[in-house]
Amino acid sequence: MAQTKKLSAAELLGAPPAPKRGRERLVATANELFYHRGFNAVGIDQVIAEAGVSKTTFYKHFESKDELLVAAVEQRDRWERDAWARAMVRLGGKSPRGQLLALFDVLDIWFNDPSFNGCIFINAASEFPNPNDPVHQAAAKHKHATRDHIRDLAARAKVLDPEAFADAYMILFEGTLIMRQVHGRNDAARIARGSIEALLDQHGATS
């Protein structure tokens, strides 16, 4: 790990920009509530009340809770992708191989943070299991984009088959999330990191 100072998840990943307008406040509030209490457990009235806006403001921007759900997942996707990419560079340096290893260092910090409540995209896909549901599709889009980022890093690391590497890496990545979220293993990322290092060696990563 390139970074020696022990960071908190908040220090490493930062926070989404503070919302200023009514729509932004609704989406930001919804994201917090959905993540900590569940998508189906939180109603529109609760989001409106905690966002400090009126029902008129809500319906000005969203026709239904379903639209808000999709907007919340899409906003979280945009923020997380940028935040995690920066964190991987911060901990892994400029080397693609270093960044691919550093992702599991980021996971380890996140897994041991009091705010951890699972992967919001796994949560969303689980609560909306129909693959044709817009919420499920928004969550899946994030997962596909994550895999594409791993494939591109693998290509820059000069692995022999970036597509095959990305598949194997994502199996370990998603399995590590489940080990933490379902099995309660705070050390899941530390355990998996050695397998990622072996995978990089197996696929001939040189950069």
C-alpha positions in Angstrom: 0.0 0.0 0.0 1.6 3.3 -1.1 -0.3 5.4 1.6 1.2 4.8 5.1 -1.1 7.0 7.1 -4.2 5.2 8.4 -7.2 6.9 6.8 -10.9 6.6 7.6 -13.4 5.9 4.8 -14.6 9.5 4.9 -11.0 10.8 4.6 -10.2 8.4 1.7 -13.5 8.6 -0.3 -14.7 12.0 0.7 -18.4 12.8 0.4 -20.8 13.7 -2.4 -21.1 17.5 -3.1 -23.5 19.2 -0.6 -26.9 19.5 -2.2 -28.2 23.0 -2.9 -31.4 22.7 -4.8 -34.7 20.9 -4.0 -34.0 18.0 -6.4 -30.5 17.6 -5.2 -31.6 17.6 -1.6 -34.3 14.9 -2.4 -31.8 12.7 -4.1 -29.1 13.1 -1.4 -31.5 12.4 1.4 -33.0 9.4 -0.4 -29.6 7.9 -0.9 -28.8 8.1 2.8 -32.2 6.7 3.8 -32.2 4.0 1.2 -28.7 2.9 2.1 -29.2 2.7 5.9 -32.9 1.6 6.0 -33.6 -0.1 2.7 -35.2 1.0 -0.5 -38.6 -0.5 0.1 -38.8 0.5 3.8 -38.5 4.2 3.1 -41.5 6.1 1.8 -41.8 9.3 -0.1 -43.2 11.3 2.9 -40.1 10.3 4.9 -37.8 11.5 2.2 -39.7 14.8 1.8 -39.7 15.5 5.5 -36.0 14.8 6.0 -35.0 16.7 2.8 -37.0 19.7 4.1 -38.9 20.3 1.0 -42.6 20.3 0.1 -44.6 17.7 -1.7 -45.1 20.2 -4.5 -41.3 20.3 -4.9 -41.1 16.5 -4.9 -43.7 16.2 -7.7 -42.1 19.0 -9.6 -39.0 16.8 -10.1 -40.4 13.2 -9.8 -43.6 11.6 -10.9 -43.2 8.7 -8.5 -41.0 7.1 -5.9 -39.7 4.8 -8.7 -38.2 7.8 -10.5 -36.5 8.9 -7.3 -35.2 5.4 -6.7 -33.5 5.4 -10.1 -32.2 8.9 -9.7 -30.7 8.0 -6.3 -28.9 4.9 -7.6 -27.6 6.8 -10.6 -26.3 9.6 -8.5 -24.6 7.2 -6.1 -23.1 5.4 -9.2 -21.5 8.7 -10.5 -20.1 9.6 -7.1 -18.8 6.2 -6.2 -17.0 5.6 -9.4 -15.1 8.9 -9.2 -14.4 8.5 -5.4 -13.1 4.9 -5.7 -11.0 5.7 -8.7 -9.3 8.6 -6.8 -8.8 6.4 -3.7 -7.2 3.6 -5.8 -4.7 6.1 -7.2 -4.1 7.6 -3.7 -3.3 4.2 -2.2 -1.8 2.4 -5.2 0.0 5.2 -7.0 0.2 5.6 -10.8 0.9 1.9 -11.5 -2.2 0.0 -12.8 -1.1 -3.1 -11.0 -0.8 -1.0 -7.8 -4.3 0.4 -8.3 -5.8 -3.1 -8.9 -4.3 -4.2 -5.6 -5.2 -1.0 -3.8 -8.9 -1.5 -4.5 -8.8 -4.2 -1.8 -7.0 -1.8 0.5 -9.9 0.6 0.0 -12.4 -2.2 0.6 -10.6 -3.0 3.9 -10.9 0.6 5.1 -14.5 0.7 4.1 -15.3 -2.7 5.6 -14.0 -1.5 9.0 -15.8 1.8 9.0 -18.9 2.2 11.3 -20.9 3.6 8.4 -20.6 0.3 6.4 -24.0 -1.1 5.5 -23.2 -3.2 2.5 -22.9 -2.4 -1.2 -25.8 -0.2 -2.1 -25.9 -1.6 -5.6 -26.1 -5.2 -4.4 -28.8 -4.0 -2.0 -30.7 -2.4 -4.8 -30.5 -5.4 -7.1 -31.6 -7.7 -4.3 -34.6 -5.6 -3.4 -35.5 -5.2 -7.1 -34.6 -8.7 -8.5 -36.4 -8.4 -11.8 -33.6 -7.6 -14.4 -36.0 -5.5 -16.4 -36.8 -3.2 -13.4 -35.2 0.3 -13.9 -33.7 0.2 -10.4 -32.1 -3.2 -11.0 -30.8 -1.9 -14.3 -29.3 1.2 -12.7 -27.5 -1.0 -10.2 -26.3 -3.4 -12.9 -25.0 -0.4 -14.9 -22.6 0.4 -12.0 -21.4 -3.1 -11.8 -20.7 -3.3 -15.5 -18.9 0.0 -15.4 -16.7 -1.3 -12.5 -15.8 -4.3 -14.5 -14.9 -2.2 -17.5 -12.7 -0.1 -15.3 -10.9 -3.2 -14.1 -10.5 -4.5 -17.6 -9.0 -1.2 -18.7 -6.6 -1.1 -15.8 -5.6 -4.7 -16.6 -4.9 -3.8 -20.2 -2.6 -0.9 -19.0 -0.9 -3.4 -16.6 -0.2 -5.5 -19.7 -2.1 -8.7 -18.6 -2.3 -11.3 -21.3 -6.1 -11.4 -21.5 -7.8 -8.3 -20.0 -11.3 -9.6 -20.5 -10.6 -13.0 -18.7 -8.7 -11.2 -16.0 -11.6 -8.8 -15.4 -14.0 -11.7 -15.0 -11.8 -13.5 -12.5 -11.1 -10.2 -10.6 -14.8 -9.3 -10.3 -15.7 -12.8 -9.0 -13.2 -12.2 -6.2 -14.4 -8.6 -5.7 -18.0 -9.5 -5.5 -17.3 -12.5 -3.3 -15.3 -10.3 -0.9 -18.3 -8.0 -0.6 -20.6 -10.9 0.2 -18.1 -12.2 2.8 -18.2 -8.9 4.6 -21.9 -8.1 4.1 -23.4 -11.5 4.7 -20.7 -13.3 6.8 -19.7 -10.3 8.8 -16.0 -10.8 8.0 -14.3 -7.4 8.6 -11.1 -9.0 7.3 -12.5 -10.2 4.0 -10.6 -7.7 1.9 -7.3 -8.5 3.6 -7.8 -12.2 3.0 -8.7 -11.7 -0.7 -5.8 -9.4 -1.5 -3.4 -12.2 -1.7 -5.5 -13.9 -4.3 -5.6 -10.7 -6.3 -1.8 -10.6 -6.2 -1.6 -14.2 -7.4 -4.1 -13.4 -10.2 -2.0 -10.5 -11.4 1.0 -12.8 -11.5 -0.9 -15.6 -13.2 -2.1 -13.2 -15.9 1.4 -11.7 -16.5 0.8 -8.2 -15.2 4.0 -6.2 -15.6 3.0 -2.5 -15.0 
